[in-house]
C-alpha cells in the first residue's frame, strides 16, 4: 500500500491533557506517541523504568546490556525528549495517538485505569501487566481490522488475528479466527479459537502456515 494511511483516530487534545494529568497525579511514568514520533519528558526516568521492568521479568540478563538497549531508543531517534508535554498537546499539528505508561506498582496503574474508565472518547488497555496503553476509543485494533478489511473488500470472516495480550481482545472478537500466542496468559488463550507456539518459537509463522495449509 506504499504507506497509505487508511484511517487515523488521535486522542482529542482535551482528553489527552486529562489523561496526562491523571498519570502524573498518580506518579506513573509515561511516553507520548504521535504523528511526530515518540516523546518523553524525562530521559533518565525512561531509562530507569524500562531497565527495572525488563530486569524484573528477566533477572538473569546482564543489566548493562539492558541499559544499552534502552539507551539505543534515544540514539536511534526512536524516542525524543521534550521538556514539557504541554508543547505537544497545544500544537495543532501534533496528533496524539497513544500514551504508553509503565510502572511496577500495579496499584498505581489500577488507579489510573479507574480514573479514566468513564471517559467516552478514550480507552485504556495494556500489552503487559506493568503497562497501560491509552488511545482513542476508535483506535482499537478491532476497529482497525474492520477498516482494513473494508478497504480491501474482505469479509471479517476471512480474517485471522494473532496476539498475546489484552490490547488484542477487540481484534479477537471481530476476526473470523483468533489465535493466541503460546506465551499469552491463560486468560487471553481462553478468548481465542486456537493457540500457536510462543514468540521465541516463531508462533506467528506457524499460525500462518497452518492457515494456508487449511485453505488449500
SVG drawing of the C-alpha trace seen along z (x, -y; Angstrom):
<svg xmlns="http://www.w3.org/2000/svg" viewBox="-19 -25 46 53">
<polyline fill="none" stroke="black" stroke-width="0.4" points="0.0,0.0 3.0,-2.3 2.5,-3.5 -1.0,-4.9 -3.0,-5.8 -6.4,-4.2 -7.8,-5.9 -6.5,-7.9 -8.0,-8.5 -5.9,-10.6 -6.8,-11.4 -8.7,-14.8 -6.4,-17.4 -8.6,-18.0 -8.8,-14.3 -5.0,-14.0 -4.4,-16.6 -6.8,-14.9 -5.1,-11.6 -1.7,-13.1 -2.8,-14.8 -4.2,-11.6 -1.0,-9.8 1.2,-12.5 -1.1,-12.7 -0.5,-9.0 3.2,-9.2 3.1,-6.9 5.8,-7.5 4.5,-7.6 5.6,-8.4 3.6,-10.1 3.3,-8.6 2.3,-11.0 2.5,-11.7 5.7,-13.5 7.3,-10.5 7.5,-9.2 8.4,-11.6 9.4,-11.5 9.8,-14.4 12.4,-12.6 15.1,-10.6 16.7,-9.4 13.3,-8.2 12.7,-6.5 15.9,-4.6 15.4,-3.7 11.8,-2.5 12.4,-0.4 15.5,1.3 13.6,2.0 10.7,3.6 12.8,5.6 15.1,6.9 12.1,7.8 10.9,10.2 14.4,11.3 16.6,11.2 19.4,13.3 20.2,10.9 23.2,8.5 21.8,5.2 24.4,3.3 23.0,4.9 19.5,3.9 20.6,0.3 22.4,0.3 19.2,1.3 17.2,-1.3 19.7,-4.0 19.6,-2.9 16.0,-4.1 17.3,-7.7 20.5,-7.2 18.4,-6.0 15.8,-8.7 13.0,-6.2 12.2,-8.4 12.7,-12.2 13.0,-14.4 10.6,-17.3 10.8,-19.4 7.0,-19.7 4.3,-17.5 2.0,-20.6 4.0,-21.7 2.7,-18.6 -0.9,-19.0 -1.1,-22.6 0.4,-22.2 -2.5,-21.7 -0.1,-20.0 0.7,-17.3 -1.7,-14.4 -1.6,-12.3 -2.1,-8.7 -1.2,-6.9 0.1,-7.2 2.3,-4.2 2.6,-4.2 4.9,-2.0 5.0,-1.0 5.9,2.0 3.5,0.6 0.4,2.2 -1.9,0.5 -1.0,-2.9 -1.9,-1.6 -5.2,-0.3 -5.9,-3.8 -5.2,-5.5 -7.4,-3.0 -10.2,-3.6 -9.8,-7.4 -10.1,-7.2 -12.7,-4.5 -15.7,-6.8 -14.2,-8.9 -16.1,-8.0 -13.5,-9.1 -10.5,-7.2 -9.9,-3.5 -7.4,-2.0 -5.8,1.3 -2.4,3.0 0.2,5.1 1.7,6.3 1.0,6.4 3.3,3.4 1.9,1.0 -1.2,-0.8 -2.0,-1.9 -4.3,-4.9 -5.8,-5.6 -8.8,-7.0 -11.8,-4.7 -11.8,-4.5 -8.1,-3.5 -8.6,0.1 -7.2,3.0 -10.6,4.5 -11.8,1.3 -8.6,1.0 -9.1,4.6 -12.6,3.6 -11.4,0.6 -8.6,2.5 -11.0,5.4 -13.5,2.9 -10.8,1.1 -9.8,4.4 -13.4,5.7 -12.6,8.6 -15.1,10.2 -14.1,10.3 -15.0,14.0 -12.0,14.4 -9.5,12.7 -7.3,14.2 -6.0,12.2 -2.9,13.2 -1.9,11.7 -0.8,12.2 -2.3,9.6 -5.3,7.5 -4.8,4.9 -5.6,7.6 -9.0,8.5 -11.1,6.2 -9.4,7.7 -10.0,11.3 -13.7,10.5 -14.1,9.4 -11.7,11.7 -13.0,14.8 -10.3,16.8 -8.5,15.7 -5.1,17.2 -3.3,16.7 0.5,16.8 1.9,19.6 3.4,17.0 0.0,15.4 -1.7,15.8 -4.5,18.4 -7.0,15.5 -6.0,14.5 -5.9,18.1 -9.4,18.6 -10.7,15.8 -9.2,17.4 -10.1,20.2 -6.6,21.6 -3.2,21.3 0.1,21.3 3.7,21.5 5.4,18.7 7.2,15.6 10.5,17.4 9.3,20.4 8.0,18.4 4.4,18.8 3.1,16.2 4.8,18.0 3.4,21.4 -0.1,20.0 0.0,18.5 1.5,21.8 -1.4,23.8 -3.9,21.3 -2.5,21.7 -2.5,25.5 -6.1,25.5 -7.2,23.3 -5.6,25.5"/>
</svg>
